[in-house]
Amino acid sequence: MSDAIQILQKYWKHNSFRNPQEEIINEILNGKDTFALLPTGAGKSICYQVPALMIPGMALVISPLVALMKDQVATLQKLDIKALALTGGISSDDMITLLDNCEFGNYKFLYLSPERLQSDWIIDRIKRLPINLIAIDESHCVSQWGHDFRPSYLKIGQLKQYFPEVPFIAVTASATKRVKEDIIAQLGLKAPAIFERSFIRENIAYMVFEVEDKLFKIEQILKKNPEPSIIYVRNRKSCHEIQQQLMRMGFDATFYHGGLSAKEKEKNMQLWMTEKAQVIVATNAFGMGIDKANVKTVLHTQLPENIENYYQESGRAGRNGAKSFAIVLTSPSDLYQATDQSIKTLPDKKFLLECYVRLCNYFQVAYGEGINEKFSFNLNTFCVRYNFPPLKTYNALQFLDRQGILTLSQEFSEKINMQFLIPSKEIIRYMSLNPFDEAVIVTILRTYPGIHEMSIPVNLALIAKKSDHKETEVEQILQRLHQKEIISYQAKSNDSTIIFNEIREDEKTINRIAKYLEHQNQLKVEQFNAVLNYVSDHNTCKRKLILNYFGEYNSSDCEICSVCLSKKKNKIDFSKNTQRILEQLKMGQRSSKELEKSTELDKNDLIFALQMLLENDIILLNNNNTYSIK
């Protein structure tokens, strides 16, 4: 195992593996199929990256998360490890070039979205590669019982016949027993070595509080625990609102959601990572690849979508082993709002078809065409055009994305169109008077030769690179040229892009995937009910509820969750109440009204305490309806 340790030290600067990374790596090196159910933050990627670097050839990594693939490829490249990713939006010509690089360029990692396996020619090219390991990330997507099932994942099992001697490793952070068994069956894993870390996070106190004023409760929590915190919300609007409210209260807070540009995401994340901001208010777009050890509090202001997501998001707290808090705040109206958002917004087959047809018409995609076409997309604009409910529409598009019909990317982009408005000789004159702007203007003229005749889209990053400027400097120059009426300049933002992965076939397309829609809707109802049970059960330990959901039983109460603390408090209060009653009865017989007045106890608390004392033969009820010590 010394070679593995050397690789870990060389690239990741760690001197030892976490449990059970070493055992998993050993199984892979021995050529054995492996299933690993490891919680968030357990270092799943190390389990396949280290052995892949030890064996000649390259690893094929299949993942549905484009952002995570890009992040891992960028990280590997920074470590001087040759890696690339085939994601949506890449043309066939570029894909051929990239696969040629894989075949002849001594690459160590090829990351692939599962939809790519739908193309036979890509599978033919993969068969020619020196694959030494196949890793399936987020493997719960293989199972129809998983919370993010994707039919394209079912294709992965076919790779077994092409690479019968290559070890497969399936990894996930959240899978019930039923999902685990389904993953192993669907992938055709041969007598796999199975590794399952307990879902217990002993240092996390799971709390559920029903409150009227959530903001006031958040303020109390953050003042009591001034360490780094994450507040999860369901939408972008709440992100901005809560962040601004926290700032007004005196907290340093930032925000994170899918509608931000890459630069804004990085800037805001670094504010929080470097603790210039105590709190980051985020949608579930935040979290992938985030490993901050000292997060004290993870707080959800609305009901989580499902227990799987909640476990992963709350698991970002306390990775340093210190006591930390996972808190859900609920209010009386949450049940109705959550039902509206989670159940009533599930699309049926009729709505899914209408949404798909409208989307194709919106982008003028003709029947039998559209494959690999890419479009800028704004959900709200689309919904206003066709009078569609936004949440239901978003759920429909997400379903189409998971089925591989289209790719819905929520990476912010800004489209810039510009045109020169003055003659060439005036441009030359301007550059002689403004030499700092010259390199940018010359780059634009050389890169976009038709920019005098019409307004055309320009690539800010490309101009910056070619002119050796920062993007912000290029933007400032263009704004200045626009103000002086040297150019026309329009910046149009969109919050996502859509790529059509198949030709348009309307009913034929929707009929093919409708069977999955009904199944997934039923699963979402079950998951929603599990969340409701988690927040509304005031008698069962919260940690125990989570463990039971994932099939871990027979655990003891945690003693630190909101339910356990409430029980403890009730015991203490009960003990105090009975003591006060007994002190009064030592002075003689008392009626219940006299005891209520002298002990100043609430009537219900008094009755309960008297009943317990009677049942335990500590006091007597006399014929004259007074109580005395036995």
Secondary structure by P-SEA (a helix, b strand, c coil): caaaaaaaaacccccccccaaaaaaaaaaaccccccccccccccccccaaaaaaccbbbbbbbccaaaaaaaaaaaaaacbbbbbbcccccaaaaaaaaaaaacccccbbbbcccccccaaaaaaaaaccccbbbbcccccccccccccccccccccccccccccbbbbbbbccccaaaaaaaaaaaccccccccccccccccbbbbbbbcccaaaaaaaaaaacccbbbbbbccaaaaaaaaaaaaaaccccccccccccaaaaaaaaaaaaaccccbbbbccccccccccccccbbbbccccccaaaaaaaaccccccccbbbbbbbbccaaaaaaaaacccccccaaaaaaaaaaaaaaacccccccccbbbbbbaaaaaaaacccaaaaaaaaaaaaaaccbbbbcbbbbbbbbbbcccaaaaaaaaaacccaaaaaaaaaaaccccccbbbbbbaaaaaaaacccaaaaaaaaaaaaaaccbbbbbbbbcbbbbbcccccaaaaaaaaaaaaaaaaaaaaaaaaaaaaaaacccccaaaaaaaaacccccccccccaaaaaaaaaaaaaaaaaaaaaaaaaaccccaaaaaaaacccaaaaaaaaaaaaaacccccccccccccc
